[in-house]
Amino acid sequence: MPTALDELGRRSLVQIRRNRDQFLGVGFVVAPGLVVTNAHVAEENVQVWFAGEPHACTVRRYPAERTESPEWPWPDLAELTVPTLEAEPVLLGPPFTDARDIAGLGEVRVPTFDLAYVAAGPERLEMITKRLVVSMTGDSLIGLGGGTLDLGMSGSPVIDMRSGRVRGVVKAAAWAQAQVQYGAKVPTGGWMIPLTAEHTPPSWFQHNAEANPLGNRWRLVAADADRVQQELFRPTEPPAEITPANLLDPDTGVTPFEPMAELDDLLTWCHADSRTVVRLVSAGSGTGKNRVAHELCDRLRGHGWVAGILRPSFRDAEWLRTLAQALERELQICVVVDDAEHRGPDVAAILQEVRDALDASSATVRVTARVVLLSRNDPDRFEDEFLSIDIEDSEFAQWIRSVQEPPILLPRMLPDAPAVLSRAWRAFASRLGVATEAEPLWPRDISAGTTLDLYAIAADEVLSALPGYGQDYRGDKDPLETIRRHQLRYWARKLKDADYQLRAPPPKKASRPKAGSGPITILLTTAEAWLLIPTLVPSTDDDLFRQVMNRAALALGAPDPREIDNLRDLYPVAADGHPAALTPDRLAEIVFRHVCRNLDESTLCAFLAAVLIGDGADVLLSLRLICRARAAPDTASDVAHSRIDAALATLLAGHPRELLPALTRICGEIPHMAPLVRLLTAAVEDGDLDVLPLVEEHLPDDGRGLSPVAVVVLQRQADATPGTDDHSLSRRISWWRKLSLHQYHLGRDEALSTNQNAINECRVLQARGGRHAATFARLHGDRALFLLRHVKAQRARQEGDGPIGEALINGEIAIREFEKLGRDSEIALADVLHNQDILFSVRQRSRQALRHGRRALLLYGENGPRRSRAAAHSQVADDLDGLGRMDEALSESGKSVAILAGLFRESPSAYAADLVRALSQRAYIRLHKGAGDQREGKPSATEFLLAARTDVMQARQVLRRWSPVDEPELEEYLRRIEAVLESRLDRRN
């Protein structure tokens, strides 16, 4: 049976005839109006016949003339220009440049005409495909075996089955000549003329590439795009059963997609010939990140892309190999990573694979990859944490910055909320068969919620019209509470239909003496816990899922474990055939908090143990849901919180090895986790020493709220390693350096003494001949940073400059050591140079300060951390201002403002204070410049003063809207600038 590739090859075949009655051979289309065949086939005055119609052509042969030999000389190729021909072209592979590549072809396929019918005329278009293998090679021609290529099949294309592309042309004649020339038996399959870079016109490949744009049918079939789509991404089919919960899921395809400028932006970026690869889409829960991602992938697939959302359980070397092969075969790939804040290692692995593919690409291979990261966190956490801390290879982090497109921030709610509600309501009603004669009266106050809230309100109206649901919207603070109640009714009906009886507590637990012997009683409070199992355990391993259900049955008291298969069959099924998790995520978090409220503490603890503890349990996925439910900011006084804390404290004490590392990692990924950090701190204080290294693996050097845990973990390990051998010293140096950083993050003075301990022991190792240059440089850089804080604090208290000399000395040591390490330490060196710039500026040595600051900016370049670059530009502006170089100072200050304005748009709360400082600095420099021009009587004075007023007004707006309460000096600084500014303007008037 012909394959899709065979069919495509046949569509490109033409017959070469002297006239209607005389068949000469075969040709194939490589570009519009361009046919390739053999020179010995393309005699004078030939015609090209396609679909039963003749076309005139002009012929060009390679070489142009035959010799005295009966066979046409090598390479025996011809191109036919056929202006009137409209046929699909084949896809050529890259020209061969190495004989070893030709010899390694293996299986090939040759689409051609069935010679039994060509004598009947060109209207009879019977085609066949020959399956052959490369069986022998000569100096030029390649022998084909495993089948027969009859005389008359010359000029047919030879398709390499590895790449799905045409790599040669059949030469079915020349038996005798071949025997004489090569002294070998003539291959039964004939010969293939390989399309080599040396003997094939480059224009063929150029025109063919233009005729086969990325994503066209031949490229997709050749690269086996359908298989790649299935292997890389989860199925996209809608679920077999619509439930109240998955009614809101983009997978169901029920909710109409609302046009969004952000989607258009993503599509434009994907289709553009851009060197950028990665882009962050940041927004809170319920704003439609997944909806945008689904729509993006659907539209890209419609344009020939392989696109989808990465599966939650990714860690698979085979997946990365499939990605690499797909990129090599020029498939356009878009990988969407949901919950990217939790998947740093996955993101790094994917980006490394993309980078390798780009590095290996050539002028003939185009690599097209887009990686879209969906995150609830602000974009600054991606840059400040993932790129600066989690990616230990600074050169790789620099590359990621260089291929990173500016992030997209989704609005909390779509504009025109009533219209969105109306369209969603009609879509839900149509899907569920509910009449829509009269549109409901929508709540008035809906502008403060999210897009998901709108869909929940619309879904509630439709579900309430169905039998067995009833009107449920009660003006809940969270409209998803209504969807939860609808989902519980749905779940209760399924249980009752399966002969499960539900009752409210507190009667004693019922037991069933024999599976299947009668109705089974389940507490209403535990029914909701059972509903949550597929979400807490999103496993594709049926055996593991049943094991968790068995443990949950024992924890919840019902049903009997022998009923597990019956109960499992009641769950809604996902597209992959396994029990479906509750969606959206926020609904699952709401359901989990209700489970925590309804179960007593001991039962909740046993239930969570059933989910989290056991062979094969995916602790990270389960804990993330638990932690997000615990961290919800709008439930600060929720009793569920104390229940979660108590259960986790018990489990951490009983199962530290399984839970402590995972919980540490998650607390570093999610903001506002202080309560759980307190639990972790207590657990590591009392835990066994052998668990601490497992926890340390997930402690970021930048704190991320985990510094209290890190201080305990690192100090306990250092105290337990008193040896003076090289190994013990190395371990203590590492722990002490990390410990000093966390003490610094916590504002503790001990950071300096801990840092000194590490420096002293590092010197011991160096004296013994050990190589610890990078560590030594970082330690001195850290010390300069720590001392800089002391300098600033003492100046603020008007107690002099403090230990500025020691800070400068340590900074210079760090600079000298980093310079020895080369490119891998450029960002660390730039950080130290920036600190030195500040220190020299404090000493009022502006020229030395400026020299260090300029060098820091040079090392940061265009792809360095944006916050660091902005700070360096700002400090250099101060240096230039001190030297009276006002125009240069304004330029540097403007660069700082521009960078911080972009960061502020992405993460307002994180960068408000920085932007206010930058605007205030520029206002001050403009004020200074205007005052100077005023003294000189220049008309430009007013222009600078008014520009300064604009900066102050913008800073005031940012301050009023975001009010960084922990930095009251900003308000005072602005007030002083305003007073001087207004005085200058009044004097000017």
ABEGO torsion letter per residue (X at the ends): XBBAAAAAAAAABBBBBABAABBAEBBBBABBGBBBBBAAABBBGBBBBBGGBBBBBBBBBOBABBBABABBBOAGBBBBBBAABBBBBBBBBBBBABAAAAAAAEBBBBBBBBAAAAAAEAABBBBBBBBBBBABBBAABBBBBGBBBBBGABGBBBBBAAAGBBABBBBABGAAAAAAAAGBBBBAAEBBBBBBAAABBAAAAAAAAAABBBGBAAAAAAAGAAAAAAAABBBABBBABBBAAAAABAAAGABBBBBBAAAAAAAAAAABBBABABBBBBBBBGAGAAAAAAAAAAAAAAAGBBBEBBBABABBAAAAAAAAAAAAAGBBBBBBBBGAAAAAAAAAAAAAAAAAAAAABBAABBBBBBBBBBBABBAAAAAAAAAAAABABAAAAAAAAAABBBBBBBBABBBGAAAAAAAAAAAAAAAAGBBAABBBBBBABAAABBAAAAAAAAAAAAAAABBGAEBABAGBABAAAAAAAAAAAAAAAAAAAAGBBBBBOABBBBBBABBGAEBBBBBAAAAAAAAAAAAABBBABAAAAAAAAAAAAAAAGOBBAAAAAAAAAABBBBAAGBBBBBOBAAAAAAAAAAAAAABBAAAAAAAAAAAABEBGBBAAAAAAAAAAAAABAAAAABAAAAAAAAAAAAAAAABAAAAAAAAAAAAAABBGAAAAAAAAAAAAAABBAAAAAAAAAABBAAGGGAAAAAAAAAAAAAAABABABAAAAAAAAAAAAAAAAAAAAAGBAAAAAAAAAAAAAAAAAAAAGBBAAAAAAAAAAAAAAAAAAAAAAAAAAGAEAEAAAAAAAAAAAAAAAAAAAEAAAAAAAAAAAAAAAAAAAAAGBAAAAAAAAAAAAAAAEAABBAAAAAAAAAAAAAAAAAAGBAAAAAAAAAAAAAAAAAAAAABAAAAAAAAAAAAAAAAAAAAAAAAAAAAAGBAAAAAAAAAAAAAAAAAAAAAAAAGBAABAAAAAAAAAAAAAAAAAAAAAX
